[in-house]
Amino acid sequence: MSFKVIKSSFLSTVQDYGRLTHGEHGMSQSGVMDEHAYAWANHLLNNHFNDAVIEITFGGIVLEAQTDTFIAVTGANLDFKINNKTAQMWHGLQIYKGDVLSWANPKNGVRAYLAVKGGFATEVLFDSKSVNLREHIGAKLIKGDVLPYKDFNEVTYHFISPKYIPNYNQDITLRILPTYQFNDFSINQRDLFFNQNYTITNANDRTGCRLSGAPIAIKKERMISEGISYGCVEIATDGLPIILLKDAPSIGGYPKIGTVFSLDLAKLAQRQPNTKLRFELMSIHEAQKERRKFNDFFEISF
């Protein structure tokens, strides 16, 4: 029971929720970039919330089913097709032995997610199936790779209301929680940060996202590197923000003005360069409430 990679792509990797307990050893969190699309892909198939999927960046991959199975594809519209015919996304689908699945150029968004019933049965490394190329954990998919999965004869699908299917073409506002260094920034620096439109640059990958805009005037003093987290907003020496993402290192030496709310980072994961972006403050109470609601719905627990 498997898929075979017929054609490789720019970047397609196996990902799950991530490597959440190895930060103390200097390892990145890793895991899916778009948690919203990932959670729905597994939910549509009644999968476990942490089942591994294929994260497909900018399309290009072609897979062949070696047996009958059930799938769901969510996230970016990368012109998903089955046997060269446009196929439905955000919905459970049955496929059959010999079916060819393909993703071409992006119509909107950046990353699509292929879930299979029961999840992909790839190797577990440091408590996760997630690939992290920067840390040489696993590898991207290439022609000839075989992706195993369990055998299921039938499945009951969940459905998704259209209101939960995102529009990846919209500019976004990211909500942030202030860090302990928030008050080290002057009122003028904070006003500039919160009252402008930044632009997502081409320096945007699984490690981090650099923004362009009006720079904040900061002292060019070196800091001692310290622990950093997923979603941290660092202000680099050029005065511009860097948002740290799933494959970011576990320490850094830039001042941090805040941390982006985890569920908003899914929106960032689907925005292409030149998208406009703003920041606004969020209370810890509201973040916890929204996070709890999401976790309860998808039965997420660690």
N, C-alpha and C positions, 0 to 999 in steps of 0.2 A: 504494500500500500504506500504509494509515493507519487510525487511529482518529479519529473525530470526537466532540468533546465536545458531548453533547446537553443536559446539565445540569451546571452548575458546583457547587462545594462550598465548605465552609469554607476548606480549604487543601489543594490537590493541586498538586504541582510535579514537574518532572523532576529527578532526582538520579542521580549516579553516585558513585564513591568519594570524589570531592571535589577541591578545588583545593589540592593539597598543596605546591606549590612557590612560592607567592606571599605567604607570611607576612611576608617581609622588605619587601614593598611595602605592608604594613598590611591585607592582605586576609584574611578569615576562611577557615578550612579548608573549610567547606560540606560537601556530600555527605549521604548517607543517615544517618538517625539510628539505625536499627537495622541494624547491620552483619551480624548473624547472619541475620535474615530476608532481607536483600538478597542475601547471598552464596548462600543456598540457592535463592532465586528464579532467579538466573542459572544456578546449577549444575544445577538440574532440567532446564533446556533446553539444556545443553551450551554456554551462552554464555561469552564472555570475562568474566573476573571484574569488569571495569570497565564493562561495558555499562550504559547508562542505563535506568532504570526510572521508574515513576510512584510517588511516595510520597503516599499518600492518608491524610490526618489526619481522624479522626472521620467518615469516610464522606460520603455525599451526592452523589458524582459519578456521572454516567451517560455511558457511552461506546458508540458504535456502530462495529462493525468494517466497514471499507470493502472488505476482501478477506479471504480465508481466511488463517489464520495459526495459530501455536501460542503459548500463554501459560502462565504459572504465577503464582499469587497466594499470597503468604505473609504472615506478620505477624499483625496484629490481626484478630479475627473481627468484621468490619464488615457482616455479613449479605450476603456476596458472592453475587450471583445472575447467571445467564445466561438471558436471555429470561424473567425473573421466576420462575425456578426455582433453588432453592439449589444452588450449584455447589461442587465439591470444591476445597479449598485444599491447599497444600503438595504439589502434584502437577502434572505437565504435562498440558495440555488442548489439544485442537484446537477452534478456533472457526471460524465460517464468515461469509462476507459477509452483512451485515444483522443479525448477532447483537448483542444489546444487553446490555452488562455494567453492573451497578449495585452500589453499596455504600450501605447504609443506616446505621442507628445502631449504635454499638459494642456487641457482646455481651461482648467482653473486649479489653483492649489499647487502643492509641491509633492506631497507624499500620499500614496495610496496604501491600503492595508488589505492583505489577503489572509483571511482566517479560514481554517479547515476544521471540520467537526473533530473535537478532541484535541486540537492543537498539533503543531509540528513536533515530532519526537526526535529532535536533534540533541546534541551533546550538552549536558549541563556543566558549566565551568564557573566555579566560585558562586554556586547557588543560583545561577541564572543561565538561560539559554541565549542571552543578549550578546550580540557581536559588538566589539569595540575595536575598530581598526587602529585607533591611536595608541591603544595599549596592547595591541597584537593579541587580542582575545578573539578567536574565531576569524572568519574571512568573509568577504562579500561573495555573493553567488556568481558562479561562472558556468559556462557551457559544460554540460556533462554531469553537473552536480545532481544528486538524488536527495529529495527531501521526504523523509518517511512520515507517515501519519497512521493513526489507528483505523481499523475497519469498522464502519457503522452501516447497518442496513436501512435504518430509518432515523428521522430526526423531526422534532417539533420546532417550528420556527417562532421566534418572537417577531414583532413588527415595530417599526419606528414611525412616529408621527412626523410629517414633513417639517414641523417647526423646529425639530432637533437636527435637521440637516443644514450645516452651516453654508453661508455664502462666503467663499474664500476670496472674492474680488473686492470686498469692502476694506476701507482703511480701518484701523483698529485702535482701541484704547486699552492699555494694559494697566491693571490695578496693582499697586505695589504696597507692601507693608514696610514701614520704615525700619532700618537697621539701627544698631546701637551707635553707628557713626552718623546718623541722619542729622543730628544737631551740630555736627562739626561743619556742616555746610551752612553758609550765611543765608539770611533771608533772600538776598538778591540772587544768590546761586540757585536756591530752591525755586524761586519765582521763574527764573529762566528755564529750569528743568521742566517744570510743570505747565508752562504757558507757551510752549512752542510745538510745532509739528516736526518730528524727526523723520528721516527717511531711511528705510532698510537698504543697506549697501550690498554689494556682491560678496563682501566678506561675511558670509552667513552659511554656517554648516552645523553639524551635530555638536560641535564644541562650543560655539557661541555666535552671537549676531552683533556686528558692529553697526552703529547708527551714524548718520551724518546730520549736521544741523549747526546751530549757533553754539560754539564751545563755551563751556563754563570755565571761568578763570579760576584756576586752582594753583596752589603752591607746588612746585616741582620737587617736592621732597620725597625721598625714597622711604617706603614703609617696609617693616618686617613682614614677610609673608605669613599669612594666617589661614585658618580654615575658611572655606567658602562653600556655598550651597548652590544647588540647582535653582536657577532663576535669579541669582544675585545680579544686581545692576552695578557694575564697577564704572567709575569715571576715570578714564585713562589719562595719561599725561598731556594728551592733546585736548582735554576738556570734554571729550565726547563719550557717550555710554557704550559699554559692552555688556550684553545680556548673556550670562553663562547658561549653557544648555546641557543636554544629557551626558555628553562625553567630555565635559570640561574637567580640568584637573581639580584635585581636592584642596589645593591651597592657592592663594593669589596675593599680590602685593599692591593693588590699587584700592583707594578709598571706595566704600560702598554706600550708596545713598538709600538703597532699599532692595527688597526681593519681590519679584513679580509673583502674584498669586498663581499657584500651580495650574489651575484649570485654564487660566488665560494664556499660559505658555503653549497650549494646544493651538490657539489661534495664530500665534507667532510662527509655529512650525509649518503653517500652510501659506504663509505670505511670501510672495516673490519680491526680489529687489525692486526698489523704487516705490514700494507701498509706503504710505504715510502712517505715522504712529505717534500716539500721545500717551502720557502717563497721568494717572490720578491716584490719590491715596485711598487706601482701603483699611477699614478697622479689622483688628484681629477677630473680633466677635463675628463680623459678617463673613470673613474668610472661613472660620471654623464652621459656621452654620451651612454655608454653601458646600464646603468640602464634605461635611457629614451627610448631607442630602445626596450628593453624587455617590459617595461610598456605599450608602445604604441601598440605593437603587441597584447598583451593579454588584452588590455583595462583596465589596472589596475589604479585605482584612489581612493584616500581617501580624 
